[in-house]
Amino acid sequence: MKFSKVFEFIKMLLVDLDVKRITWWNGQSGDNLLMSLPAVFVEFPSALSTRKQGSYETAPLRIRVLLIEKLLSLPDGSINETIIERHELLNKEIYNRLQGQSFEFTGEETTAINSLLRTEYELNMNQAGLVVSRHEFVCEAFFK
């Protein structure tokens, strides 16, 4: 299964979020990452274990969506609440736009995913001054 079509579908659903970029996560780091925050990263964290179902193969598919934003502290050292509020609103938008979505692409190979279901959500602030939200979605993938 080619994940690129699934990635493009997710990117299309999130394209007008108030973020600087939406990209495929592959362990990026460094200054280029920090310059383009807030950003959404999409990751496919596990290999597919397929099974035959009629003329299709099916497999459970995990999709991880990361929202990463730099926290800016105020002169007194406190955290800027406006950034936290915006981050929470962006997380709600990600959930609302992806939860329950389905997709089908027919081309060289047929690829479809059934209803996306968010199974986990976690928000962390780290020592590097970043706030990172992780959404874990699962669905069933079908392909020929």
ChimeraX attribute file (.defattr): number of C-alpha atoms within 10 A of each C-alpha:
attribute: neighborCount
match mode: 1-to-1
recipient: residues
	/A:1	18
	/A:2	10
	/A:3	12
	/A:4	10
	/A:5	15
	/A:6	22
	/A:7	19
	/A:8	15
	/A:9	18
	/A:10	20
	/A:11	19
	/A:12	11
	/A:13	14
	/A:14	18
	/A:15	15
	/A:16	11
	/A:17	15
	/A:18	12
	/A:19	17
	/A:20	13
	/A:21	16
	/A:22	24
	/A:23	14
	/A:24	16
	/A:25	15
	/A:26	11
	/A:27	7
	/A:28	10
	/A:29	8
	/A:30	7
	/A:31	8
	/A:32	9
	/A:33	13
	/A:34	14
	/A:35	11
	/A:36	15
	/A:37	16
	/A:38	22
	/A:39	21
	/A:40	26
	/A:41	20
	/A:42	21
	/A:43	18
	/A:44	19
	/A:45	13
	/A:46	11
	/A:47	10
	/A:48	14
	/A:49	10
	/A:50	16
	/A:51	12
	/A:52	12
	/A:53	11
	/A:54	7
	/A:55	9
	/A:56	14
	/A:57	16
	/A:58	22
	/A:59	19
	/A:60	16
	/A:61	22
	/A:62	22
	/A:63	21
	/A:64	19
	/A:65	26
	/A:66	23
	/A:67	22
	/A:68	24
	/A:69	23
	/A:70	20
	/A:71	20
	/A:72	16
	/A:73	13
	/A:74	10
	/A:75	8
	/A:76	6
	/A:77	8
	/A:78	9
	/A:79	14
	/A:80	13
	/A:81	13
	/A:82	11
	/A:83	16
	/A:84	16
	/A:85	11
	/A:86	13
	/A:87	22
	/A:88	14
	/A:89	12
	/A:90	20
	/A:91	20
	/A:92	11
	/A:93	14
	/A:94	20
	/A:95	18
	/A:96	11
	/A:97	13
	/A:98	19
	/A:99	15
	/A:100	14
	/A:101	16
	/A:102	16
	/A:103	15
	/A:104	16
	/A:105	14
	/A:106	10
	/A:107	7
	/A:108	7
	/A:109	11
	/A:110	14
	/A:111	22
	/A:112	21
	/A:113	21
	/A:114	16
	/A:115	17
	/A:116	21
	/A:117	18
	/A:118	18
	/A:119	10
	/A:120	11
	/A:121	15
	/A:122	10
	/A:123	15
	/A:124	10
	/A:125	14
	/A:126	10
	/A:127	6
	/A:128	8
	/A:129	13
	/A:130	17
	/A:131	19
	/A:132	19
	/A:133	20
	/A:134	19
	/A:135	19
	/A:136	19
	/A:137	22
	/A:138	19
	/A:139	20
	/A:140	16
	/A:141	24
	/A:142	23
	/A:143	21
	/A:144	14
